Amino acid sequence: MALTAMDLVAKAKEQITEVSTEDGVKMLSSTLILDVREPGEFAQGHLPNAINLPRGLLEFKINGHPTFEGQQDADILVYCQVGGRSALAAETMLKLGYQKPLSLAGGFKAWAESGNDIVKDTNVC
């Protein structure tokens, strides 16, 4: 039987660490923030200091990105819209040697609904 996307997300969540929005707020000033949504989603609003590397490009871009290069031991808060892509991204990051990727439970949606700070970029395509 073939796996569904949600099966893959569930399996990824067994391998990674998820953090709540409350914990995410506490981590903002001391943690690298990775948004794995598409650029259009990112432009509509994102967490403060977030770097946008879409999920589809993560494996190809993260090791050469100046913010994440050499940061395999750093805490990296990863998020997407609701938590599925970030779980898959965090699992991939573990495979790439990043030791502390932390997926934001509920993603950007939960973050925004909790009333946390959001940055909007008007100059992103």
C-alpha positions in Angstrom: 0.0 0.0 0.0 1.3 3.4 -1.0 1.9 6.1 1.6 0.0 9.3 1.6 1.5 12.8 2.2 0.0 12.7 5.7 1.5 9.3 6.3 4.9 10.8 5.5 4.3 13.8 7.8 3.2 11.5 10.6 6.4 9.4 10.2 8.5 12.6 10.1 6.9 13.8 13.3 8.1 10.6 15.0 11.7 11.5 14.2 11.7 15.3 14.9 11.1 17.7 17.8 8.0 20.0 17.6 7.7 23.1 19.7 4.7 25.2 20.6 4.1 28.7 19.5 4.8 29.8 23.1 8.2 28.1 23.0 8.8 29.6 19.6 8.2 33.1 20.9 10.8 32.5 23.6 13.3 31.3 20.9 13.0 34.2 18.5 15.9 36.2 19.7 18.4 33.3 20.1 17.4 30.9 17.3 17.8 30.8 13.5 14.3 30.9 11.9 13.6 29.0 8.7 10.4 29.5 6.7 10.0 26.6 4.2 6.8 28.1 2.5 6.8 29.4 -1.0 8.0 33.0 -1.6 4.4 34.3 -2.1 3.3 32.9 1.2 6.4 34.4 2.9 5.7 37.8 1.4 2.2 37.8 2.9 3.6 37.5 6.4 6.4 35.7 8.2 8.0 35.4 11.6 10.6 38.1 12.5 14.1 37.4 11.2 12.9 34.4 9.2 14.9 33.2 6.2 12.8 31.8 3.3 14.1 28.6 1.7 11.1 26.8 0.1 10.7 23.2 1.0 11.3 22.1 -2.6 14.7 23.7 -2.6 15.8 23.0 0.9 18.2 20.1 0.2 19.9 22.1 -2.6 20.2 25.5 -0.9 20.6 25.2 2.9 24.2 24.0 3.1 25.3 26.9 0.9 23.1 29.6 2.5 25.3 32.0 4.5 22.9 32.0 7.4 22.8 28.2 7.8 26.2 27.2 6.5 28.2 25.7 9.4 25.2 25.8 11.7 24.6 22.1 12.0 24.7 22.3 15.8 22.5 25.4 16.1 18.8 25.4 17.1 16.8 26.1 14.0 13.1 26.9 14.2 11.5 25.6 11.1 7.9 26.5 10.1 5.4 26.3 7.2 1.7 27.2 7.0 0.3 24.5 9.3 3.2 22.1 10.2 3.4 19.4 7.6 6.1 20.8 5.3 8.1 21.9 8.3 8.0 18.4 9.8 9.3 17.0 6.5 11.9 19.7 6.3 13.1 19.1 9.8 13.4 15.4 9.1 15.4 16.2 5.9 17.6 18.5 7.9 18.4 15.7 10.3 19.5 13.6 7.4 21.7 16.5 6.2 23.5 16.6 9.5 21.6 19.4 11.3 21.2 18.3 14.8 18.6 20.6 16.2 15.8 21.4 13.7 12.7 22.3 15.6 9.3 22.2 13.8 6.8 24.9 14.9 3.6 23.0 15.8 0.7 24.4 13.9 3.0 26.5 11.7 2.5 30.1 10.7 -1.3 29.8 11.0 -1.1 28.9 14.8 1.6 31.7 15.2 -0.7 34.3 13.7 -3.8 33.1 15.5 -1.9 33.4 18.8 -1.4 37.1 18.1 2.4 36.9 17.7 4.5 39.4 15.7 4.4 39.1 12.0 6.5 40.8 9.4 5.2 41.6 5.9 7.5 42.3 3.0 6.1 44.3 0.2 9.2 43.9 -2.1 9.3 40.1 -2.3 8.0 38.5 -5.5 
